[in-house]
């Protein structure tokens, strides 16, 4: 996929100069309160949009545990990835979003009441990890992108950022890798192009809880998670939605047959 096929994106702002105190109320709300009716309303509207315009379908959403702490780990191409990742599970998914989205306006209130919390750009934001760990400690679901920000090339990044490795180790939560295929061209809607999007959930796994993991430990785990995402994405790229779904159905039938004859 080449850059010429993609609609332009706004320039990245890599540093938010506002002080940590500015974002404290949003973290406090995320740590002490659950998403309210706003979450359900936004999910309904964006779900209809995703299902209708982008023909979004999922594969293996049953792999998301129905209870307990879970980290959803998708690749990241589009602003819609939040909604694609959370649309096919009934659990309320909490999202870590760039701090520039929190401007004190109506949208900010929607984000906050919907369970979104900020991570400050250009800073080692310990508060964001504190909030994520609090949510997970209460048995919640947090979505965090391996690549950090959105890919601007339409291709997966070469390497994961260590943050997701840190969160997986500090929390000991179950990690579910997710491949979101097709969302790199979602921003082409202005050209009246609506790509078909597929969301595939991978096998869940977890790491032993580790206090104060080293940077190297964080990176190793982040890379391992991203390897799982890349494998899922490559399968969708090569075989398409129908091909992957057919293979998984065949594997399930074979497993049931094996269990019956054992």
N, C-alpha and C positions, 0 to 999 in steps of 0.2 A: 504494500500500500504506500502510495507516495503522498507527499505534502500537497501536491496540486489537486488531489481529489477531495481535500478537506477544506471546509470553510475556515476562515481565519479565526483565531482566538484573541481575546484581549491580552495585552502584555501582562506578564506576571509581576506581582508586587511581592518581593521576597522579604520585606521587613515591615513589621507593624510597630510604629514608635510609641504607641499608647502604652501607659504603664500597666503592670499586672493588676493593680487595684481596679482598673476600669472593668475588667472581666470577672471580678470576684462574684458579683450577684448571679451571673450565669452559671458559674461552677457550683455555687451554693444551691441553686435551684435543682441542678442536675443530680447533685449528691443527696438531696433530701426529699425530692418529689419525683413521682412517676410522670411520664407524658400524659397529657389529658386528652380531651375530646379533639383537640387540634390535630394530634397525631392520626387519629382515625379518619378525620376529614381529609387531611392531606393525602393519606395513603389511598383513600377511595378515589380522589380526583386524579392523582398521578398514576394510580394503577389502571384506571380506565384509559388514560392517555397512552400509557406504555402498551397496554394490551391491544388497543384499537389502532393506533398510528404506527407503532413499531412491531406489531405482531409478536410481542414478547411472550416467550414461553420458557418454562423451566424444566430442568432434568434433575431428578433425585433430591427434591427439596425435603424429603423425609429424612435425609441425613443430618438435618439440623436438630439437635436434641430438644425435646419438648420442655425440659426444665434444666435448671442449673446454669452456671456461668459459661458463656460461649463467646468466642471471638470470631466474627465473620471476617474473612480475609479475601477480598476481591481485588482484581486488577482495576485500574482507574483510567478511563478515557474521557468520561462525560460527567457533567453536573447531574445527569439523570441516574448515575450509577448508584447513588444512595437509594433511590426508589426501586431500581431494578433488583438490588441485593435484598431489600427487605420486603418486597411485594409478595413473596411466595411462602412466607412463614407467618403464623399467627402471633408470634412473639413480638413484643415491642422492641425495635432495634434502636439503640442509641448511637449517634454518629458524632465523631470528632471532626470538626470542620474548621477551615482556616479562619483566623480571627477577623479578617477583612469583611466577612459576611455579617459581623455584629456591629451595626452602625447606630443602634438605638432607635430604629424606625419600626414600622409595622412588621416588616419581614423578620426583623430581629426577634420580635415577640412571638412570631409563628415558629421560628427555629427553637427558641427557648422552651415554649410550651410543648413543642413536639419532641423534646428530649435531646436536642442537639447542643453540644457544648464546644467552646472554642479552643483552638491551639494557636498560640501566638507565633506568627511568622518571624523568622530571624532571631528567635530566642530559644534557649533551652528551657522549654516550658514544663516545669515540674508539676504545675497545677493541673495540666491536662492529663498527665499520667495518674495523678492522685485521684482525679474524678473518675477516670476509666476504671481504676482499681476498686474504688468504692462501689461503683455500679456492679462490677463483676463479683465482688465480695457479697453483694446482696442477691446474687443469682441472676443477674441481668445479662443482656446481650449487647455487645459493643462491636461496631463495624469500624475496622481500621484498614487503610490501604497500604499494601506492601511498598508501593512505589512512592508513597508520600503524596505529592501533588499529581495532577492529571498529566498523562503523557501528551505531548504536543505534536508527536510525529505519526500517530496512528499505529505505533508498534509498542510492544511491551518493553519496559526498561531492561537494561542489561543486568542490573543488580538491585536488590531490595534495599530499602532504608532499614537501619537497625531498630527503629522504634517498635515495630510489631514484634520483633524478637524479644525486646525488653518486656513488653506487656505480657506476652505469652509466658515468659519465665517468672516474672514477678507475681502473676495471678495464679498460675497453674491451671488456667481455664482451658476447656476444650477449644480447639481451633478447627474451623471448617473452611478449607480453601474454596474459593469461588472463581470460576471463569465467566466473565461477562463478555460475550462475543458479539460484535456488531455495533457496540455503542460508540466506537471511535468516529462514526459518521453521523451521530445524532444531531450534532450542531449544523448539519446540512439541511435541517428543516426549513431554513430560510430560502433554500433553493428548491423547496418542495420535494426533497429527497428524504424518504423515511426508511432507513435500513431495518432489516429483520434482526431482532436481538434475541439471543439465547443466554440464559443464566443456568450454568451447571454447578451444582454443589458437589464437592468431593468428599472423600472419606474423612470423618473426624478423627483427630488425634490430640494428644496433649503432651506437655513437657512437665517434668517434676518441678514443683515450685522452688524458685531460687531467690534468696534474698540478695540484693545488690549484685546482680549479674554484671560481669565485665563487658566492656564494649565488644570484645571478640566473641564472647558467648552470645551476645545479642545478635551480632551479625551472622553468626553461624546458623542460629535458629531462624532468623529472618530469611536467609537464603534458602534454607530447607523448605520453609513454607512457600516461598515464591517458586521453587522448583515444582511443587505440587500444582500450583496455579498454571504455570507454563505448560505442564503436561495436559491438563484439562483443556487449556486454550488451543494447544496444538491439535488435539483430537477433534475439536469443533472445527478448526480451520481446515483440517484434512478431510474429515468425513461428513461434516455438516450436522445439523440438528438431528435429522432423521437417521443418519448413519450411526451416530453415537447412541441414540435412544434404542435403535434396533439391537446394537451390540450388547447394551446393558440388559435388555429384556432376555436375550439369549443366555447371558451369564446367570441371570436369576433363575431361569428355567433349568439350566444345568445344575445349579446349586440345589434346587428343590428336588430334582431327580436323584442327585447324589445322596441327599439326606434321606429320601424315601427308601433307597436301596441299601443304605448302610446297616 
